[in-house]
């Protein structure tokens, strides 16, 4: 399942990929600051949004 982690201030994609990474690991990678806007990064469970992604359907 693809995952995307973005800065909620500037919408910079901090991580995107099929390998699931914890938000805490991504925050640690950037030393707690967005590399684009400089906003402090944090993980708030109530701010998480899960959205469906389009997948290719195969014929059976």
LOKOLLUM-983636 format. One record per atom (N, C-alpha, C): residue number from 1; residue in one letter; x, y negated, z negated. Coordinates in Angstrom, 1 decimal, padded with zeros to 4 digits. Layout:
N
SITE  seq  type    east   north      up
SITE  NUM     a       X       Y       Z
...
This chain:
60
SITE  seq  type    east   north      up
SITE    1     x   000.8   001.2   000.0
SITE    1     x   000.0   000.0   000.0
SITE    1     x   000.9  -001.2   000.0
SITE    2     x   000.7  -002.1   001.0
SITE    2     x   001.5  -003.3   001.0
SITE    2     x   001.3  -004.3  -000.2
SITE    3     x   002.3  -005.0  -000.6
SITE    3     x   002.2  -005.9  -001.7
SITE    3     x   002.8  -007.2  -001.3
SITE    4     x   002.2  -008.3  -001.7
SITE    4     x   002.8  -009.6  -001.5
SITE    4     x   002.7  -010.4  -002.8
SITE    5     x   003.8  -011.0  -003.2
SITE    5     x   003.9  -011.9  -004.4
SITE    5     x   004.2  -013.3  -003.9
SITE    6     x   003.4  -014.3  -004.3
SITE    6     x   003.6  -015.6  -003.8
SITE    6     x   003.6  -016.6  -005.0
SITE    7     x   004.3  -017.7  -004.7
SITE    7     x   004.3  -018.8  -005.7
SITE    7     x   002.9  -019.5  -005.6
SITE    8     x   002.2  -019.6  -006.8
SITE    8     x   000.9  -020.2  -006.8
SITE    8     x   000.9  -021.7  -006.5
SITE    9     x   002.1  -022.4  -006.6
SITE    9     x   002.2  -023.8  -006.4
SITE    9     x   002.3  -024.1  -004.9
SITE   10     x   003.3  -023.5  -004.2
SITE   10     x   003.6  -023.8  -002.8
SITE   10     x   003.3  -022.7  -001.8
SITE   11     x   002.8  -021.5  -002.4
SITE   11     x   002.5  -020.4  -001.5
SITE   11     x   003.6  -019.7  -000.8
SITE   12     x   004.9  -020.0  -001.3
SITE   12     x   006.0  -019.3  -000.7
SITE   12     x   006.0  -017.8  -001.1
SITE   13     x   006.2  -017.0  -000.1
SITE   13     x   006.2  -015.5  -000.3
SITE   13     x   007.5  -015.2  -001.0
SITE   14     x   007.4  -014.7  -002.2
SITE   14     x   008.6  -014.3  -003.0
SITE   14     x   009.0  -012.9  -002.7
SITE   15     x   008.0  -012.0  -002.4
SITE   15     x   008.2  -010.6  -002.1
SITE   15     x   007.1  -010.1  -001.2
SITE   16     x   007.4  -009.3  -000.2
SITE   16     x   006.4  -008.7   000.6
SITE   16     x   007.0  -007.4   001.0
SITE   17     x   006.2  -006.3   000.9
SITE   17     x   006.7  -005.0   001.3
SITE   17     x   005.8  -003.9   000.9
SITE   18     x   006.2  -002.7   001.4
SITE   18     x   005.4  -001.5   001.0
SITE   18     x   005.8  -000.9  -000.3
SITE   19     x   007.0  -001.2  -000.8
SITE   19     x   007.5  -000.7  -002.1
SITE   19     x   006.9  -001.6  -003.2
SITE   20     x   006.2  -001.0  -004.1
SITE   20     x   005.6  -001.8  -005.2
SITE   20     x   006.7  -002.3  -006.1
SITE   21     x   006.7  -003.6  -006.4
SITE   21     x   007.7  -004.2  -007.3
SITE   21     x   006.9  -004.9  -008.4
SITE   22     x   007.4  -004.9  -009.6
SITE   22     x   006.7  -005.6  -010.7
SITE   22     x   006.9  -007.1  -010.5
SITE   23     x   005.9  -007.9  -010.9
SITE   23     x   006.1  -009.3  -010.8
SITE   23     x   007.2  -009.8  -011.7
SITE   24     x   007.4  -009.1  -012.8
SITE   24     x   008.5  -009.5  -013.7
SITE   24     x   009.9  -009.3  -013.0
SITE   25     x   010.0  -008.3  -012.2
SITE   25     x   011.3  -008.1  -011.5
SITE   25     x   011.5  -009.2  -010.5
SITE   26     x   010.4  -009.6  -009.8
SITE   26     x   010.6  -010.6  -008.8
SITE   26     x   010.9  -012.0  -009.5
SITE   27     x   010.2  -012.2  -010.6
SITE   27     x   010.5  -013.5  -011.3
SITE   27     x   012.0  -013.5  -011.8
SITE   28     x   012.5  -012.4  -012.3
SITE   28     x   013.8  -012.3  -012.8
SITE   28     x   014.8  -012.5  -011.6
SITE   29     x   014.5  -012.0  -010.4
SITE   29     x   015.3  -012.2  -009.2
SITE   29     x   015.6  -013.6  -008.9
SITE   30     x   014.5  -014.4  -009.1
SITE   30     x   014.6  -015.9  -008.8
SITE   30     x   014.9  -016.7  -010.1
SITE   31     x   015.3  -016.0  -011.1
SITE   31     x   015.7  -016.7  -012.4
SITE   31     x   014.6  -017.6  -012.9
SITE   32     x   013.3  -017.1  -012.7
SITE   32     x   012.2  -017.8  -013.3
SITE   32     x   011.7  -019.1  -012.6
SITE   33     x   012.3  -019.4  -011.4
SITE   33     x   011.9  -020.6  -010.7
SITE   33     x   011.7  -020.3  -009.2
SITE   34     x   010.7  -020.9  -008.6
SITE   34     x   010.4  -020.7  -007.2
SITE   34     x   011.6  -021.4  -006.5
SITE   35     x   012.2  -020.7  -005.5
SITE   35     x   013.3  -021.2  -004.8
SITE   35     x   013.0  -022.4  -003.9
SITE   36     x   011.7  -022.6  -003.6
SITE   36     x   011.3  -023.6  -002.7
SITE   36     x   010.8  -024.9  -003.4
SITE   37     x   009.9  -024.7  -004.4
SITE   37     x   009.3  -025.9  -005.0
SITE   37     x   009.9  -026.1  -006.5
SITE   38     x   010.6  -025.1  -007.0
SITE   38     x   011.2  -025.2  -008.3
SITE   38     x   010.2  -025.0  -009.5
SITE   39     x   009.0  -024.7  -009.2
SITE   39     x   008.0  -024.4  -010.3
SITE   39     x   008.4  -023.2  -011.1
SITE   40     x   008.2  -023.3  -012.4
SITE   40     x   008.4  -022.1  -013.3
SITE   40     x   007.5  -021.0  -012.8
SITE   41     x   008.1  -019.8  -012.7
SITE   41     x   007.3  -018.6  -012.3
SITE   41     x   006.8  -017.9  -013.5
SITE   42     x   005.6  -017.4  -013.5
SITE   42     x   005.1  -016.6  -014.6
SITE   42     x   004.1  -015.6  -014.1
SITE   43     x   003.8  -014.6  -014.8
SITE   43     x   002.9  -013.6  -014.4
SITE   43     x   001.7  -013.6  -015.3
SITE   44     x   000.5  -014.0  -014.8
SITE   44     x  -000.7  -014.1  -015.6
SITE   44     x  -001.7  -013.1  -015.0
SITE   45     x  -002.1  -012.1  -015.8
SITE   45     x  -003.0  -011.1  -015.3
SITE   45     x  -004.3  -011.6  -014.8
SITE   46     x  -004.8  -012.7  -015.3
SITE   46     x  -006.1  -013.2  -014.9
SITE   46     x  -005.9  -014.0  -013.6
SITE   47     x  -004.7  -014.3  -013.2
SITE   47     x  -004.4  -015.0  -011.9
SITE   47     x  -004.1  -014.0  -010.7
SITE   48     x  -004.2  -012.8  -011.0
SITE   48     x  -003.9  -011.8  -010.0
SITE   48     x  -005.1  -011.6  -009.1
SITE   49     x  -004.9  -011.6  -007.8
SITE   49     x  -006.0  -011.3  -006.9
SITE   49     x  -005.6  -010.1  -006.0
SITE   50     x  -006.5  -009.2  -005.9
SITE   50     x  -006.3  -008.0  -005.1
SITE   50     x  -007.2  -008.1  -003.9
SITE   51     x  -006.6  -008.0  -002.7
SITE   51     x  -007.4  -008.2  -001.5
SITE   51     x  -007.1  -007.0  -000.6
SITE   52     x  -008.2  -006.6   000.1
SITE   52     x  -008.0  -005.5   001.1
SITE   52     x  -007.1  -005.9   002.2
SITE   53     x  -006.4  -005.0   002.8
SITE   53     x  -005.6  -005.3   004.0
SITE   53     x  -006.1  -004.4   005.1
SITE   54     x  -005.9  -004.9   006.3
SITE   54     x  -006.4  -004.1   007.5
SITE   54     x  -005.4  -003.0   007.7
SITE   55     x  -006.0  -001.8   008.0
SITE   55     x  -005.2  -000.7   008.3
SITE   55     x  -005.7  -000.1   009.6
SITE   56     x  -004.8   000.6   010.3
SITE   56     x  -005.2   001.2   011.6
SITE   56     x  -006.0   002.5   011.3
SITE   57     x  -007.1   002.6   011.9
SITE   57     x  -007.9   003.8   011.7
SITE   57     x  -007.5   004.8   012.8
SITE   58     x  -007.3   006.1   012.3
SITE   58     x  -007.0   007.1   013.3
SITE   58     x  -008.2   007.9   013.6
SITE   59     x  -008.2   008.4   014.8
SITE   59     x  -009.3   009.3   015.3
SITE   59     x  -009.1   010.7   014.7
SITE   60     x  -010.2   011.3   014.4
SITE   60     x  -010.2   012.7   013.9
SITE   60     x  -010.7   013.6   014.8
